[in-house]
Amino acid sequence: MGYVTDLLIPPTSFPVATVSINILGSGLLGIATGLLAPTALLFQVASGFLGGFSTFSTFTNDFIKLIDHKPITAMSYLILSATLGVVSAFGGYTLVT
């Protein structure tokens, strides 16, 4: 699913698709945690579906590529991804609890 979403967002010099997918995945994880915790289904949803949806390996690869040629963009990408990921997860969790 992450790959399909990646195809829907046009490529730019900043990895917008990866950030978007990871933020959405974080929000969905927050929702799943709020609705399913602490059931076994949570772990299946989190590691299975959402693990396949989010793109942490792509995030890491994008960061490595950016750090050599565009260090400010790379650090912005890192900070933006981490911050918005946590905010999205918290927002999703808060939405359903």
TORKOL-4160 file (C-alpha; in steps of 0.2 Angstrom, whole numbers, padded with zeros to 4 digits, m for minus):
97
<pt num="1" X="0000" Y="0000" Z="0000"/>
<pt num="2" X="0014" Y="0012" Z="0004"/>
<pt num="3" X="0021" Y="0009" Z="m0014"/>
<pt num="4" X="0004" Y="0013" Z="m0022"/>
<pt num="5" X="0003" Y="0029" Z="m0011"/>
<pt num="6" X="0020" Y="0033" Z="m0016"/>
<pt num="7" X="0015" Y="0032" Z="m0035"/>
<pt num="8" X="0000" Y="0044" Z="m0032"/>
<pt num="9" X="0011" Y="0058" Z="m0025"/>
<pt num="10" X="0023" Y="0066" Z="m0038"/>
<pt num="11" X="0041" Y="0065" Z="m0035"/>
<pt num="12" X="0050" Y="0081" Z="m0029"/>
<pt num="13" X="0067" Y="0085" Z="m0022"/>
<pt num="14" X="0060" Y="0083" Z="m0004"/>
<pt num="15" X="0053" Y="0066" Z="m0001"/>
<pt num="16" X="0035" Y="0071" Z="0002"/>
<pt num="17" X="0027" Y="0054" Z="m0002"/>
<pt num="18" X="0038" Y="0045" Z="0011"/>
<pt num="19" X="0034" Y="0059" Z="0024"/>
<pt num="20" X="0015" Y="0058" Z="0020"/>
<pt num="21" X="0014" Y="0039" Z="0021"/>
<pt num="22" X="0024" Y="0038" Z="0037"/>
<pt num="23" X="0013" Y="0052" Z="0045"/>
<pt num="24" X="m0003" Y="0043" Z="0039"/>
<pt num="25" X="0004" Y="0026" Z="0046"/>
<pt num="26" X="0008" Y="0034" Z="0062"/>
<pt num="27" X="m0010" Y="0041" Z="0064"/>
<pt num="28" X="m0017" Y="0024" Z="0060"/>
<pt num="29" X="m0006" Y="0016" Z="0073"/>
<pt num="30" X="m0012" Y="0029" Z="0086"/>
<pt num="31" X="m0030" Y="0024" Z="0081"/>
<pt num="32" X="m0027" Y="0006" Z="0082"/>
<pt num="33" X="m0018" Y="0007" Z="0099"/>
<pt num="34" X="m0033" Y="0017" Z="0105"/>
<pt num="35" X="m0046" Y="0005" Z="0099"/>
<pt num="36" X="m0037" Y="m0012" Z="0101"/>
<pt num="37" X="m0025" Y="m0010" Z="0116"/>
<pt num="38" X="m0019" Y="m0022" Z="0123"/>
<pt num="39" X="m0026" Y="m0036" Z="0112"/>
<pt num="40" X="m0016" Y="m0048" Z="0101"/>
<pt num="41" X="m0025" Y="m0040" Z="0086"/>
<pt num="42" X="m0016" Y="m0024" Z="0089"/>
<pt num="43" X="0001" Y="m0032" Z="0087"/>
<pt num="44" X="m0005" Y="m0040" Z="0071"/>
<pt num="45" X="m0012" Y="m0024" Z="0064"/>
<pt num="46" X="0003" Y="m0014" Z="0070"/>
<pt num="47" X="0017" Y="m0026" Z="0064"/>
<pt num="48" X="0007" Y="m0033" Z="0049"/>
<pt num="49" X="m0003" Y="m0020" Z="0040"/>
<pt num="50" X="0004" Y="m0004" Z="0046"/>
<pt num="51" X="0022" Y="m0011" Z="0046"/>
<pt num="52" X="0019" Y="m0015" Z="0027"/>
<pt num="53" X="0011" Y="0002" Z="0024"/>
<pt num="54" X="0024" Y="0013" Z="0032"/>
<pt num="55" X="0041" Y="0016" Z="0024"/>
<pt num="56" X="0054" Y="0017" Z="0037"/>
<pt num="57" X="0067" Y="0009" Z="0026"/>
<pt num="58" X="0063" Y="0021" Z="0012"/>
<pt num="59" X="0064" Y="0035" Z="0025"/>
<pt num="60" X="0081" Y="0029" Z="0030"/>
<pt num="61" X="0087" Y="0028" Z="0012"/>
<pt num="62" X="0081" Y="0045" Z="0008"/>
<pt num="63" X="0089" Y="0052" Z="0023"/>
<pt num="64" X="0106" Y="0044" Z="0018"/>
<pt num="65" X="0105" Y="0051" Z="0000"/>
<pt num="66" X="0100" Y="0068" Z="0006"/>
<pt num="67" X="0113" Y="0070" Z="0020"/>
<pt num="68" X="0128" Y="0070" Z="0007"/>
<pt num="69" X="0121" Y="0083" Z="m0005"/>
<pt num="70" X="0108" Y="0093" Z="0005"/>
<pt num="71" X="0112" Y="0092" Z="0023"/>
<pt num="72" X="0099" Y="0105" Z="0028"/>
<pt num="73" X="0085" Y="0097" Z="0019"/>
<pt num="74" X="0090" Y="0080" Z="0026"/>
<pt num="75" X="0089" Y="0087" Z="0044"/>
<pt num="76" X="0073" Y="0095" Z="0040"/>
<pt num="77" X="0066" Y="0079" Z="0034"/>
<pt num="78" X="0072" Y="0070" Z="0049"/>
<pt num="79" X="0065" Y="0082" Z="0061"/>
<pt num="80" X="0048" Y="0084" Z="0051"/>
<pt num="81" X="0046" Y="0066" Z="0050"/>
<pt num="82" X="0049" Y="0062" Z="0068"/>
<pt num="83" X="0039" Y="0077" Z="0075"/>
<pt num="84" X="0024" Y="0074" Z="0063"/>
<pt num="85" X="0024" Y="0056" Z="0066"/>
<pt num="86" X="0023" Y="0057" Z="0085"/>
<pt num="87" X="0010" Y="0071" Z="0083"/>
<pt num="88" X="0000" Y="0060" Z="0071"/>
<pt num="89" X="0001" Y="0045" Z="0082"/>
<pt num="90" X="m0005" Y="0055" Z="0097"/>
<pt num="91" X="m0019" Y="0063" Z="0087"/>
<pt num="92" X="m0025" Y="0046" Z="0081"/>
<pt num="93" X="m0025" Y="0039" Z="0099"/>
<pt num="94" X="m0033" Y="0054" Z="0106"/>
<pt num="95" X="m0047" Y="0054" Z="0093"/>
<pt num="96" X="m0053" Y="0037" Z="0098"/>
<pt num="97" X="m0050" Y="0037" Z="0117"/>
